[in-house]
């Protein structure tokens, strides 16, 4: 769920993949699975569904 939390918090794949031990391909595959499970095809839709479930400190304020 860590990758999902970061997407909901506004992080991009490259930012997530920059974390130690995480590769860009892993992020992409994980997010594809999340989108499928949520029934969405876009990152924004997934983020909108997940954001209300995230603690306030995990969100990136734009």
HTML snippet that shows the backbone in 3Dmol.js (N, CA, C, O; Angstrom):
<script src="https://3Dmol.org/build/3Dmol-min.js"></script>
<div id="view" style="width:600px;height:400px;position:relative"></div>
<script>
const pdb = `
ATOM      1  N   UNK A   1       0.824  -1.207   0.000  1.00  0.00           N
ATOM      2  CA  UNK A   1       0.000   0.000   0.000  1.00  0.00           C
ATOM      3  C   UNK A   1       0.859   1.257   0.000  1.00  0.00           C
ATOM      4  O   UNK A   1       0.341   2.351  -0.224  1.00  0.00           O
ATOM      5  N   UNK A   2       2.130   1.129   0.241  1.00  0.00           N
ATOM      6  CA  UNK A   2       2.987   2.303   0.293  1.00  0.00           C
ATOM      7  C   UNK A   2       2.954   3.096  -1.005  1.00  0.00           C
ATOM      8  O   UNK A   2       2.822   4.319  -0.981  1.00  0.00           O
ATOM      9  N   UNK A   3       3.072   2.412  -2.138  1.00  0.00           N
ATOM     10  CA  UNK A   3       3.018   3.103  -3.427  1.00  0.00           C
ATOM     11  C   UNK A   3       1.688   3.793  -3.628  1.00  0.00           C
ATOM     12  O   UNK A   3       1.638   4.921  -4.118  1.00  0.00           O
ATOM     13  N   UNK A   4       0.623   3.136  -3.258  1.00  0.00           N
ATOM     14  CA  UNK A   4      -0.718   3.722  -3.379  1.00  0.00           C
ATOM     15  C   UNK A   4      -0.839   4.965  -2.511  1.00  0.00           C
ATOM     16  O   UNK A   4      -1.429   5.963  -2.925  1.00  0.00           O
ATOM     17  N   UNK A   5      -0.290   4.905  -1.330  1.00  0.00           N
ATOM     18  CA  UNK A   5      -0.334   6.066  -0.433  1.00  0.00           C
ATOM     19  C   UNK A   5       0.428   7.230  -1.040  1.00  0.00           C
ATOM     20  O   UNK A   5       0.003   8.380  -0.927  1.00  0.00           O
ATOM     21  N   UNK A   6       1.537   6.944  -1.673  1.00  0.00           N
ATOM     22  CA  UNK A   6       2.325   8.013  -2.278  1.00  0.00           C
ATOM     23  C   UNK A   6       1.617   8.609  -3.492  1.00  0.00           C
ATOM     24  O   UNK A   6       1.698   9.816  -3.721  1.00  0.00           O
ATOM     25  N   UNK A   7       0.930   7.786  -4.266  1.00  0.00           N
ATOM     26  CA  UNK A   7       0.148   8.299  -5.400  1.00  0.00           C
ATOM     27  C   UNK A   7      -0.959   9.194  -4.882  1.00  0.00           C
ATOM     28  O   UNK A   7      -1.166  10.293  -5.397  1.00  0.00           O
ATOM     29  N   UNK A   8      -1.679   8.727  -3.856  1.00  0.00           N
ATOM     30  CA  UNK A   8      -2.753   9.535  -3.288  1.00  0.00           C
ATOM     31  C   UNK A   8      -2.205  10.829  -2.708  1.00  0.00           C
ATOM     32  O   UNK A   8      -2.899  11.845  -2.674  1.00  0.00           O
ATOM     33  N   UNK A   9      -0.970  10.788  -2.258  1.00  0.00           N
ATOM     34  CA  UNK A   9      -0.337  11.976  -1.704  1.00  0.00           C
ATOM     35  C   UNK A   9       0.240  12.899  -2.770  1.00  0.00           C
ATOM     36  O   UNK A   9       0.806  13.942  -2.443  1.00  0.00           O
ATOM     37  N   UNK A  10       0.103  12.524  -4.044  1.00  0.00           N
ATOM     38  CA  UNK A  10       0.551  13.392  -5.127  1.00  0.00           C
ATOM     39  C   UNK A  10       1.943  13.104  -5.654  1.00  0.00           C
ATOM     40  O   UNK A  10       2.479  13.892  -6.433  1.00  0.00           O
ATOM     41  N   UNK A  11       2.537  11.999  -5.249  1.00  0.00           N
ATOM     42  CA  UNK A  11       3.880  11.677  -5.727  1.00  0.00           C
ATOM     43  C   UNK A  11       3.830  11.094  -7.138  1.00  0.00           C
ATOM     44  O   UNK A  11       2.867  10.422  -7.506  1.00  0.00           O
ATOM     45  N   UNK A  12       4.866  11.354  -7.918  1.00  0.00           N
ATOM     46  CA  UNK A  12       4.984  10.808  -9.272  1.00  0.00           C
ATOM     47  C   UNK A  12       5.781   9.513  -9.219  1.00  0.00           C
ATOM     48  O   UNK A  12       6.484   9.243  -8.245  1.00  0.00           O
ATOM     49  N   UNK A  13       5.664   8.709 -10.286  1.00  0.00           N
ATOM     50  CA  UNK A  13       6.377   7.427 -10.325  1.00  0.00           C
ATOM     51  C   UNK A  13       7.868   7.596 -10.078  1.00  0.00           C
ATOM     52  O   UNK A  13       8.461   6.831  -9.318  1.00  0.00           O
ATOM     53  N   UNK A  14       8.480   8.593 -10.714  1.00  0.00           N
ATOM     54  CA  UNK A  14       9.906   8.808 -10.542  1.00  0.00           C
ATOM     55  C   UNK A  14      10.293   9.121  -9.111  1.00  0.00           C
ATOM     56  O   UNK A  14      11.350   8.700  -8.642  1.00  0.00           O
ATOM     57  N   UNK A  15       9.442   9.857  -8.416  1.00  0.00           N
ATOM     58  CA  UNK A  15       9.706  10.177  -7.014  1.00  0.00           C
ATOM     59  C   UNK A  15       9.608   8.925  -6.154  1.00  0.00           C
ATOM     60  O   UNK A  15      10.401   8.727  -5.234  1.00  0.00           O
ATOM     61  N   UNK A  16       8.637   8.093  -6.460  1.00  0.00           N
ATOM     62  CA  UNK A  16       8.461   6.848  -5.704  1.00  0.00           C
ATOM     63  C   UNK A  16       9.632   5.911  -5.990  1.00  0.00           C
ATOM     64  O   UNK A  16      10.176   5.291  -5.076  1.00  0.00           O
ATOM     65  N   UNK A  17      10.018   5.811  -7.273  1.00  0.00           N
ATOM     66  CA  UNK A  17      11.102   4.913  -7.671  1.00  0.00           C
ATOM     67  C   UNK A  17      12.457   5.379  -7.133  1.00  0.00           C
ATOM     68  O   UNK A  17      13.394   4.584  -7.064  1.00  0.00           O
ATOM     69  N   UNK A  18      12.574   6.637  -6.758  1.00  0.00           N
ATOM     70  CA  UNK A  18      13.841   7.152  -6.217  1.00  0.00           C
ATOM     71  C   UNK A  18      14.115   6.649  -4.806  1.00  0.00           C
ATOM     72  O   UNK A  18      15.224   6.800  -4.293  1.00  0.00           O
ATOM     73  N   UNK A  19      13.111   6.056  -4.185  1.00  0.00           N
ATOM     74  CA  UNK A  19      13.297   5.518  -2.841  1.00  0.00           C
ATOM     75  C   UNK A  19      14.180   4.270  -2.912  1.00  0.00           C
ATOM     76  O   UNK A  19      14.116   3.532  -3.895  1.00  0.00           O
ATOM     77  N   UNK A  20      14.994   4.025  -1.900  1.00  0.00           N
ATOM     78  CA  UNK A  20      15.878   2.851  -1.908  1.00  0.00           C
ATOM     79  C   UNK A  20      15.098   1.548  -2.081  1.00  0.00           C
ATOM     80  O   UNK A  20      14.098   1.314  -1.402  1.00  0.00           O
ATOM     81  N   UNK A  21      15.566   0.714  -2.991  1.00  0.00           N
ATOM     82  CA  UNK A  21      14.983  -0.608  -3.178  1.00  0.00           C
ATOM     83  C   UNK A  21      13.741  -0.653  -4.040  1.00  0.00           C
ATOM     84  O   UNK A  21      13.116  -1.707  -4.158  1.00  0.00           O
ATOM     85  N   UNK A  22      13.366   0.457  -4.643  1.00  0.00           N
ATOM     86  CA  UNK A  22      12.168   0.475  -5.481  1.00  0.00           C
ATOM     87  C   UNK A  22      12.566   0.894  -6.894  1.00  0.00           C
ATOM     88  O   UNK A  22      13.228   1.914  -7.085  1.00  0.00           O
ATOM     89  N   UNK A  23      12.156   0.101  -7.878  1.00  0.00           N
ATOM     90  CA  UNK A  23      12.467   0.400  -9.274  1.00  0.00           C
ATOM     91  C   UNK A  23      11.235   0.936  -9.975  1.00  0.00           C
ATOM     92  O   UNK A  23      10.104   0.688  -9.558  1.00  0.00           O
ATOM     93  N   UNK A  24      11.477   1.679 -11.054  1.00  0.00           N
ATOM     94  CA  UNK A  24      10.371   2.274 -11.814  1.00  0.00           C
ATOM     95  C   UNK A  24       9.402   1.206 -12.315  1.00  0.00           C
ATOM     96  O   UNK A  24       8.189   1.412 -12.277  1.00  0.00           O
ATOM     97  N   UNK A  25       9.909   0.085 -12.776  1.00  0.00           N
ATOM     98  CA  UNK A  25       9.052  -0.999 -13.253  1.00  0.00           C
ATOM     99  C   UNK A  25       8.165  -1.560 -12.151  1.00  0.00           C
ATOM    100  O   UNK A  25       7.015  -1.925 -12.393  1.00  0.00           O
ATOM    101  N   UNK A  26       8.707  -1.625 -10.943  1.00  0.00           N
ATOM    102  CA  UNK A  26       7.932  -2.105  -9.793  1.00  0.00           C
ATOM    103  C   UNK A  26       6.790  -1.147  -9.491  1.00  0.00           C
ATOM    104  O   UNK A  26       5.668  -1.576  -9.222  1.00  0.00           O
ATOM    105  N   UNK A  27       7.072   0.139  -9.534  1.00  0.00           N
ATOM    106  CA  UNK A  27       6.043   1.151  -9.284  1.00  0.00           C
ATOM    107  C   UNK A  27       4.944   1.035 -10.332  1.00  0.00           C
ATOM    108  O   UNK A  27       3.759   1.022  -9.999  1.00  0.00           O
ATOM    109  N   UNK A  28       5.337   0.951 -11.590  1.00  0.00           N
ATOM    110  CA  UNK A  28       4.362   0.864 -12.681  1.00  0.00           C
ATOM    111  C   UNK A  28       3.475  -0.366 -12.525  1.00  0.00           C
ATOM    112  O   UNK A  28       2.255  -0.264 -12.655  1.00  0.00           O
ATOM    113  N   UNK A  29       4.062  -1.514 -12.251  1.00  0.00           N
ATOM    114  CA  UNK A  29       3.301  -2.763 -12.104  1.00  0.00           C
ATOM    115  C   UNK A  29       2.346  -2.669 -10.912  1.00  0.00           C
ATOM    116  O   UNK A  29       1.183  -3.060 -11.009  1.00  0.00           O
ATOM    117  N   UNK A  30       2.836  -2.157  -9.809  1.00  0.00           N
ATOM    118  CA  UNK A  30       2.007  -2.012  -8.615  1.00  0.00           C
ATOM    119  C   UNK A  30       0.802  -1.124  -8.909  1.00  0.00           C
ATOM    120  O   UNK A  30      -0.328  -1.454  -8.546  1.00  0.00           O
ATOM    121  N   UNK A  31       1.052   0.002  -9.566  1.00  0.00           N
ATOM    122  CA  UNK A  31      -0.042   0.929  -9.859  1.00  0.00           C
ATOM    123  C   UNK A  31      -1.041   0.341 -10.845  1.00  0.00           C
ATOM    124  O   UNK A  31      -2.240   0.588 -10.721  1.00  0.00           O
ATOM    125  N   UNK A  32      -0.577  -0.427 -11.814  1.00  0.00           N
ATOM    126  CA  UNK A  32      -1.501  -1.097 -12.731  1.00  0.00           C
ATOM    127  C   UNK A  32      -2.439  -2.018 -11.955  1.00  0.00           C
ATOM    128  O   UNK A  32      -3.636  -2.070 -12.236  1.00  0.00           O
ATOM    129  N   UNK A  33      -1.895  -2.740 -10.982  1.00  0.00           N
ATOM    130  CA  UNK A  33      -2.722  -3.623 -10.150  1.00  0.00           C
ATOM    131  C   UNK A  33      -3.710  -2.825  -9.301  1.00  0.00           C
ATOM    132  O   UNK A  33      -4.862  -3.230  -9.147  1.00  0.00           O
ATOM    133  N   UNK A  34      -3.269  -1.704  -8.756  1.00  0.00           N
ATOM    134  CA  UNK A  34      -4.146  -0.847  -7.951  1.00  0.00           C
ATOM    135  C   UNK A  34      -5.287  -0.313  -8.811  1.00  0.00           C
ATOM    136  O   UNK A  34      -6.448  -0.354  -8.404  1.00  0.00           O
ATOM    137  N   UNK A  35      -4.955   0.190 -10.007  1.00  0.00           N
ATOM    138  CA  UNK A  35      -5.988   0.727 -10.909  1.00  0.00           C
ATOM    139  C   UNK A  35      -7.028  -0.346 -11.216  1.00  0.00           C
ATOM    140  O   UNK A  35      -8.231  -0.088 -11.185  1.00  0.00           O
ATOM    141  N   UNK A  36      -6.544  -1.554 -11.512  1.00  0.00           N
ATOM    142  CA  UNK A  36      -7.467  -2.656 -11.837  1.00  0.00           C
ATOM    143  C   UNK A  36      -8.385  -2.952 -10.656  1.00  0.00           C
ATOM    144  O   UNK A  36      -9.594  -3.104 -10.833  1.00  0.00           O
ATOM    145  N   UNK A  37      -7.826  -3.034  -9.469  1.00  0.00           N
ATOM    146  CA  UNK A  37      -8.623  -3.350  -8.283  1.00  0.00           C
ATOM    147  C   UNK A  37      -9.630  -2.249  -7.943  1.00  0.00           C
ATOM    148  O   UNK A  37     -10.717  -2.520  -7.433  1.00  0.00           O
ATOM    149  N   UNK A  38      -9.247  -1.002  -8.234  1.00  0.00           N
ATOM    150  CA  UNK A  38     -10.158   0.119  -7.969  1.00  0.00           C
ATOM    151  C   UNK A  38     -11.165   0.327  -9.091  1.00  0.00           C
ATOM    152  O   UNK A  38     -12.136   1.066  -8.930  1.00  0.00           O
ATOM    153  N   UNK A  39     -10.934  -0.328 -10.233  1.00  0.00           N
ATOM    154  CA  UNK A  39     -11.837  -0.172 -11.367  1.00  0.00           C
ATOM    155  C   UNK A  39     -11.651   1.148 -12.091  1.00  0.00           C
ATOM    156  O   UNK A  39     -12.603   1.703 -12.639  1.00  0.00           O
ATOM    157  N   UNK A  40     -10.413   1.656 -12.093  1.00  0.00           N
ATOM    158  CA  UNK A  40     -10.111   2.915 -12.781  1.00  0.00           C
ATOM    159  C   UNK A  40      -8.973   2.674 -13.762  1.00  0.00           C
ATOM    160  O   UNK A  40      -8.279   1.660 -13.692  1.00  0.00           O
ATOM    161  N   UNK A  41      -8.792   3.620 -14.677  1.00  0.00           N
ATOM    162  CA  UNK A  41      -7.717   3.466 -15.651  1.00  0.00           C
ATOM    163  C   UNK A  41      -6.716   4.620 -15.594  1.00  0.00           C
ATOM    164  O   UNK A  41      -5.745   4.642 -16.351  1.00  0.00           O
ATOM    165  N   UNK A  42      -6.949   5.556 -14.715  1.00  0.00           N
ATOM    166  CA  UNK A  42      -6.071   6.726 -14.650  1.00  0.00           C
ATOM    167  C   UNK A  42      -5.606   6.999 -13.221  1.00  0.00           C
ATOM    168  O   UNK A  42      -6.302   6.733 -12.241  1.00  0.00           O
ATOM    169  N   UNK A  43      -4.402   7.541 -13.160  1.00  0.00           N
ATOM    170  CA  UNK A  43      -3.780   7.869 -11.876  1.00  0.00           C
ATOM    171  C   UNK A  43      -4.621   8.848 -11.063  1.00  0.00           C
ATOM    172  O   UNK A  43      -4.792   8.671  -9.857  1.00  0.00           O
ATOM    173  N   UNK A  44      -5.142   9.871 -11.716  1.00  0.00           N
ATOM    174  CA  UNK A  44      -5.935  10.884 -11.010  1.00  0.00           C
ATOM    175  C   UNK A  44      -7.171  10.272 -10.350  1.00  0.00           C
ATOM    176  O   UNK A  44      -7.512  10.609  -9.216  1.00  0.00           O
ATOM    177  N   UNK A  45      -7.841   9.366 -11.078  1.00  0.00           N
ATOM    178  CA  UNK A  45      -9.027   8.716 -10.516  1.00  0.00           C
ATOM    179  C   UNK A  45      -8.646   7.885  -9.292  1.00  0.00           C
ATOM    180  O   UNK A  45      -9.354   7.899  -8.285  1.00  0.00           O
ATOM    181  N   UNK A  46      -7.531   7.164  -9.378  1.00  0.00           N
ATOM    182  CA  UNK A  46      -7.084   6.367  -8.226  1.00  0.00           C
ATOM    183  C   UNK A  46      -6.752   7.280  -7.053  1.00  0.00           C
ATOM    184  O   UNK A  46      -7.130   6.998  -5.916  1.00  0.00           O
ATOM    185  N   UNK A  47      -6.048   8.370  -7.329  1.00  0.00           N
ATOM    186  CA  UNK A  47      -5.678   9.296  -6.259  1.00  0.00           C
ATOM    187  C   UNK A  47      -6.907   9.892  -5.593  1.00  0.00           C
ATOM    188  O   UNK A  47      -6.940  10.058  -4.374  1.00  0.00           O
ATOM    189  N   UNK A  48      -7.919  10.214  -6.393  1.00  0.00           N
ATOM    190  CA  UNK A  48      -9.134  10.798  -5.823  1.00  0.00           C
ATOM    191  C   UNK A  48      -9.864   9.798  -4.934  1.00  0.00           C
ATOM    192  O   UNK A  48     -10.435  10.175  -3.910  1.00  0.00           O
ATOM    193  N   UNK A  49      -9.848   8.522  -5.323  1.00  0.00           N
ATOM    194  CA  UNK A  49     -10.494   7.498  -4.503  1.00  0.00           C
ATOM    195  C   UNK A  49      -9.713   7.220  -3.224  1.00  0.00           C
ATOM    196  O   UNK A  49     -10.305   6.973  -2.173  1.00  0.00           O
ATOM    197  N   UNK A  50      -8.393   7.259  -3.311  1.00  0.00           N
ATOM    198  CA  UNK A  50      -7.555   6.907  -2.164  1.00  0.00           C
ATOM    199  C   UNK A  50      -7.315   8.061  -1.192  1.00  0.00           C
ATOM    200  O   UNK A  50      -7.105   7.829  -0.001  1.00  0.00           O
ATOM    201  N   UNK A  51      -7.343   9.288  -1.679  1.00  0.00           N
ATOM    202  CA  UNK A  51      -6.996  10.444  -0.839  1.00  0.00           C
ATOM    203  C   UNK A  51      -7.795  10.537   0.461  1.00  0.00           C
ATOM    204  O   UNK A  51      -7.208  10.807   1.509  1.00  0.00           O
ATOM    205  N   UNK A  52      -9.109  10.324   0.432  1.00  0.00           N
ATOM    206  CA  UNK A  52      -9.850  10.437   1.696  1.00  0.00           C
ATOM    207  C   UNK A  52      -9.452   9.384   2.738  1.00  0.00           C
ATOM    208  O   UNK A  52      -9.743   9.543   3.923  1.00  0.00           O
ATOM    209  N   UNK A  53      -8.795   8.324   2.302  1.00  0.00           N
ATOM    210  CA  UNK A  53      -8.394   7.254   3.208  1.00  0.00           C
ATOM    211  C   UNK A  53      -7.019   7.495   3.829  1.00  0.00           C
ATOM    212  O   UNK A  53      -6.618   6.782   4.749  1.00  0.00           O
ATOM    213  N   UNK A  54      -6.304   8.490   3.333  1.00  0.00           N
ATOM    214  CA  UNK A  54      -4.943   8.753   3.780  1.00  0.00           C
ATOM    215  C   UNK A  54      -4.917   9.714   4.963  1.00  0.00           C
ATOM    216  O   UNK A  54      -5.690  10.671   5.010  1.00  0.00           O
ATOM    217  N   UNK A  55      -4.028   9.459   5.912  1.00  0.00           N
ATOM    218  CA  UNK A  55      -3.843  10.425   6.995  1.00  0.00           C
ATOM    219  C   UNK A  55      -3.395  11.760   6.416  1.00  0.00           C
ATOM    220  O   UNK A  55      -2.713  11.790   5.392  1.00  0.00           O
ATOM    221  N   UNK A  56      -3.758  12.829   7.037  1.00  0.00           N
ATOM    222  CA  UNK A  56      -3.461  14.165   6.517  1.00  0.00           C
ATOM    223  C   UNK A  56      -1.982  14.390   6.237  1.00  0.00           C
ATOM    224  O   UNK A  56      -1.650  15.070   5.266  1.00  0.00           O
ATOM    225  N   UNK A  57      -1.103  13.859   7.031  1.00  0.00           N
ATOM    226  CA  UNK A  57       0.331  14.046   6.853  1.00  0.00           C
ATOM    227  C   UNK A  57       0.901  13.370   5.617  1.00  0.00           C
ATOM    228  O   UNK A  57       2.009  13.698   5.192  1.00  0.00           O
ATOM    229  N   UNK A  58       0.150  12.414   5.020  1.00  0.00           N
ATOM    230  CA  UNK A  58       0.623  11.716   3.838  1.00  0.00           C
ATOM    231  C   UNK A  58       0.291  12.435   2.551  1.00  0.00           C
ATOM    232  O   UNK A  58       0.773  12.050   1.486  1.00  0.00           O
ATOM    233  N   UNK A  59      -0.522  13.471   2.630  1.00  0.00           N
ATOM    234  CA  UNK A  59      -0.923  14.189   1.431  1.00  0.00           C
ATOM    235  C   UNK A  59       0.027  15.318   1.112  1.00  0.00           C
ATOM    236  O   UNK A  59       0.535  15.997   2.005  1.00  0.00           O
ATOM    237  N   UNK A  60       0.257  15.509  -0.154  1.00  0.00           N
ATOM    238  CA  UNK A  60       1.079  16.642  -0.587  1.00  0.00           C
ATOM    239  C   UNK A  60       0.138  17.781  -0.924  1.00  0.00           C
ATOM    240  O   UNK A  60      -0.765  17.625  -1.746  1.00  0.00           O
ATOM    241  N   UNK A  61       0.345  18.916  -0.295  1.00  0.00           N
ATOM    242  CA  UNK A  61      -0.460  20.084  -0.593  1.00  0.00           C
ATOM    243  C   UNK A  61       0.153  20.832  -1.759  1.00  0.00           C
ATOM    244  O   UNK A  61       1.336  21.173  -1.736  1.00  0.00           O
ATOM    245  N   UNK A  62      -0.653  21.087  -2.779  1.00  0.00           N
ATOM    246  CA  UNK A  62      -0.157  21.792  -3.971  1.00  0.00           C
ATOM    247  C   UNK A  62      -0.429  23.253  -3.854  1.00  0.00           C
ATOM    248  O   UNK A  62      -0.087  24.018  -4.755  1.00  0.00           O
TER     249      UNK A  62
END
`;
const viewer = $3Dmol.createViewer("view");
viewer.addModel(pdb, "pdb");
viewer.setStyle({}, {cartoon: {color: "spectrum"}});
viewer.zoomTo();
viewer.render();
</script>
